[in-house]
Amino acid sequence: MQDKEYKVNKNKCVGCGTCVAVCPQGMEMGNDNKAVVISSAMTEECGGEDLCAYSAIEAINGARLADEEE
């Protein structure tokens, strides 16, 4: 599971901050008041996709992550 990467779907994130409160070592709030993954490994340890009640945290593979950030 070390290869699992996480990304926040900004369209689903409501900016509630619950994921940051539960997993501050893996998540933080960005300048747009939406969550940002700062460590996929720590996000995985905290619960991964289950951290978000709004399904805004998504697991993606490394190649897709690079494509989406362009």
C-alpha positions, 0 to 999 in steps of 0.5 A: 500500500506504500504506492497509494497516492491521495488527492483532494477533489476540490469540487467535493471538498467543502472546507470543513477541516475535519480531515486536517483535525483528524490527520494534521500530519497528512492533510492541511488547509490550502489558501483556497480553504480546501484541504490538501494532501501533504503526505499520502503515507500519513493520510493512508495511516489515518484512514485514507478516503474514509477521512472525508464524509464528503468523499473528497479524498480520492486514492489515485495511482502515481501516473494519474496524479502527475496528469491531474496536476498539470 
